């Protein structure tokens, strides 16, 4: 499963209820400064490359509290725009174990607007 997720090229980040990093795809490192040894660390200890968006921890906690997904358009310091989706992370048994963040590059779409 990890190889499949990594092969998509989509930045995906999984966190637990304490907002500690469970897993991430390599593409996520372009948005949030992550290295493999960051697994298990609180997301609050990691710097991001997001410009003008400092509510990521608040938004993740809101999704975990309400179980209502959230979407936000965010931009990195390198000028790349992403649609960030935050959703509860559910197991196969439908048990919520944290949150999953997906970042989809929407830079081309933003250029045409």
N, C-alpha and C positions, 0 to 999 in steps of 0.2 A: 504494500500500500504506500509506503514511504517513497519508493521509486516512482510509482505512478504519479503521486502528487508533485514530486520534484520535476518530473518530466513535462508537466503541463506548462511550466514557465510562469505560472501564476503565483504571486506572493500570498502565502497562507500562513497564518500564525494561530496556534492553539494555546490558550491559557486556562489555568484552573480557577477555582473560586477565589483563591488568594491572589489572583492575577500574576501567578508565576508561570513562566514559559514551560510548556509541555513539549512542543514540537514546532518547527517552522521549515518552510521550503527555502532553498538557497536564494530565490528571488527576493525574499523578504529582507535580506541584508542590504538591499539598495534603498529601502524605505526606513528601516529601523536597524541601527548598527548592532547586528547580532553575529555572534560566532558560536560554533557548536558547544563550547563550554558554558554558554549562557542558559542552557536548558536547566530548569530548576530555580533559576534566579527570578526575583520579582521584576516585572516589566518596568516598574518605577525606577529601577537602577540603570536602565538602558536609555541612551540618547537616541532620539529619532532624527530623521532628515526631513521632517514635515515642517512646512512654513505656515505660521499663523494658525496652527491647530494644536492647542495644548490641552484639549479635553479628552484625549484618548482614554485615559484611565477612568475618568468620570463616565464616559459613554459606555465603556465595557461593563462597568459596575451597574449602570442603569439597565443594560440588556440582561445581565445576570439576575437583577432584582425583579424585573418585570417580565422577562422572557419574551419581550417584544423586540424584534430585529431593528437595527438602525442602519441607515445609509448616509454617507457623507462624501462629498467630493473634496479631495485633499491634494495638495501639491508638495513636491519635494524641493529641496534646495537646488537640485539640478534642473528644475523646471518641468518635470514630468508630472502629469495629472493622473490621479487614480480615483476610481469609484471604490470607496472602502465600505464593505458590508460587515457588520458585526451581528453574529447570530449565536444563540445558545448552541453549545456543542453537546449532542446527544449520542449515547452509545447505541448499539444494536438493540438493547433492551429498553430504549427510549428514556434512559435516565440522563439528566443533564449533569455533565461533569465539568463544565466550564464554558468558555466562549471560543468561537473561531472567527478570525478576521480574514477576509479575502480582499485583496487589492487588485483591481483590474485596470490596466492602462487605458485611459480615455483621452490621451493627449491629442490624437488625431481628431477626435470628435470636438474637443475644445477649440482646436484651430479653425474648424469650419463654422463655429458660432460667432 
